Amino acid sequence: MSFISEEARIIKQKDPAIKSTLEVILYSSFWAMIFHRIANKMYKKKLFFLSRLISQISRSLTGIEIHPGATIGRGFFIDHGMGVVIGETCEIGDNVLIYQGVTLGGTGKDVGKRHPTIGDNVLIGSGAKVLGPIFIGNNVKIGAGSVVLNDIPDGATAVGIPAKCRLENNSDQAPADTLDQKIFDPNECKFNCFEFEERVKKLEKILRDNNIKIEE
């Protein structure tokens, strides 16, 4: 069963806290993915009740809820894992890292394709919610606690409620390989810009009050 050794390899690669190969059996992500691979095969054979039963057993044991219909690529890792929810029509690419409390879900009003499509090399921070049949591009980083309701282009960083994004291609390393949830906050930048503008206005007033000409 090569997918078992593959899951063990991913955990050892992604989590710096692991000290031995044996420890992988203590990881909720390890068991959640093994159960999902089995449940997904059942689902594709239209054994819907049996596949849901396996997924519910997995949910009870791991705290991770993955619908058996979800499509998940290679190199997928859930760090910590508790509270993760992945919907039926969700599609996840290769080398994706998500943290605890993440929801890849629907908005409740869509039919057919109801859940997001996640590209390759994506990092999704703890507690983030990605909702609806939207597309998250390759090499995207989504900040912890963000609520993503619209498409995110390749190489972008998304943060906030609702999430706003900016292009960020400063690193040659894929977001999922950095294991780093720290990201630039565009809203914080706006506040800093406002503070800077206020300081400039005060300085200009002081110069004018002292009859010092300000060149435009």
N, C-alpha and C positions, 0 to 999 in steps of 0.2 A: 504494500500500500504506500506508494511513493508520496501521496499527498500528506501523509502523516510526517514523514521525514522532512518534507518541504515546509510544513507549518513549524516544526521544531527549529529549522534553520532560520526562518524569518524572525522568530522570537529572539533567538540568540543574536541575530544581527541588529534588531531594532531596540532591544532593551538593554541598556548598559548595567542594569542592576542584577542581571542574571549571572550566577556564578558557575553553574554546571548544566550539562544537557538534561540531567534528570529533573531539574527544576521546571522544565517546560510543562510537565503534567500538572503543575500547580497554577498555571495561567488559564484564566477563563477564556481568553481568545483562542487558545489551543483547542479546547473542547468545543467551543461554539462553532469554530470553523470545521472541525471534523463532523459534528452533527449536521452542519449545513450542507456539506458536500454530499452526505448520504441522503438528506431530506430533498435536496435539489434534484438528485437522480430519480428519486421516487416521484417528485412533482412532474418531471419531464415525461415520465411514464403514465401520467394521469392518475397516479395513486394518491389522490389529494388528501384523503383523510389520514392515511398513514404518514405522509410527509408532514402534515400539520401536527400530528401527534409527536413525531420526532422533534420538531421545532419547539413545541411546547415543553417537552421534557428538557431540552437544551436551555430554554428560557428559565425554567425552575432551578436548574443546576448552576447556571452561569450568570444570570441577571442580564443576559444579552438576548434581545428578541430579533431574530432574522427570519423574515418570511421565506419559506422554501422556494418561492418563485423568484426571489432576487438573484440576479446574475452578478457574480463576484469574480474578478480576475485573479491573477497570481500575485504573490507578494503582499497580500492584504494583512494588516495587523491592527488589532484594537488594543490600545494601551489601557490597562485597568479594566475597562469594559462595562462596569455596572451602569445600567440605565440606557444602554445603546438600543435604538430601534431602527430597523431597516425594512422598508416596505416592499410589497410584492413585486412591483414593476421597476424597482430600483436597479440600475445597472452601474457597476463599479469597475473601473479599469484596473490596470496593473500597478503594483507598488504604491498602494494607498494606505495612509496611516490616519486613524481616527482615535480620538480620546474619549474618555468616559462621558456619558450623558448626551452624546450626539444623537440627533434624530434625522434620519433621511426619510421623510414622510410626505404625505399628501396634504392638500389644503382642505379636503373634505368635499369639494365640489366637482372635481375632475372625474372623467370616466376614461376607461381604456388605460393609457399611459398616465399614471397618477403620481409617480414618484421621480426623483431626480436621476439624471445620468451624470456620473462622476468620471472625469478623465483619468489619465495616468499621472503618477507621481504627486498626488494631491495630499495635503495635510489639512485636517479639519480639527480645530481646537475643541477643548472640553466644553460641553454644554451647548454647542452650536446647533442650530436648527436649519436644515436645508429642505425647503418645502415646495412641493408641486413638480410638474413635469418640466423642470428647467435643466439647463446644461451647464455643468461646471467644467471648464476647460482643463487642459493638461498643465501641470506645474503650478497649480493654484494653491494659495494658502488662505484658509478661512480662520479668522480670529475666534478665540474662546468667547462663548456667549452670544455670538452673532446670529442674526436671523436673516437668512438668504432667501429672497423671493423671486429673484430675476437671474438671468444667465450671467455667468462670469467668464470673461475671455481668457484664453491661454496666458499663463505667466502673470496673472493679476493677484493682488492681495485684497481680500474682502473683510471688512470689520464694521460692526455697529448694528443698530436696530432701527430701521431695516438696514441691511449691509450696504455699504458703499465701497467701491473698489478703485484701485489705481494700478497701473502697470508697474511691475517690479521685477526686473530681470538682472539684478545686481550680482546674483550668485550663480556659479556654474553648477552648484549642487541642487538636486531636486528637493523641494520642500519636504517631501516624505522622508528623505534621508537625513535632513538636518535635525529632526526630532525637536525643533525649536518653535515654541508657540508664541514667542515674542514677536510682535509685528508693529509696523508703523500705523498710527491712527490718524487718518486724514482730518477727523473732527478736531483732534488736539492741535493739529497744525493750524487750522483755521483760527482757533482761539489764540494761539501764539502770534499769528499774524495780526489779529485785532489789537493785542497788547502792544505789539511793535508800532502799529500805526498811531495808537494813542500817545506813545512816548515821543514819536516824531512830531506830532501836533503840538505837544507841550513844549518841546525844544524850539520849534518854529515860533511859538508865541513869545517865548523868552527872548529870542533874537529880535523879533519885531518890536517888543517893548523897549529894547535897548538900541533901537534905530540901526540895527545891523541888517544890511540888505541880504536877502535870500535869493540866490540865483535859481531860476527855474530849470 
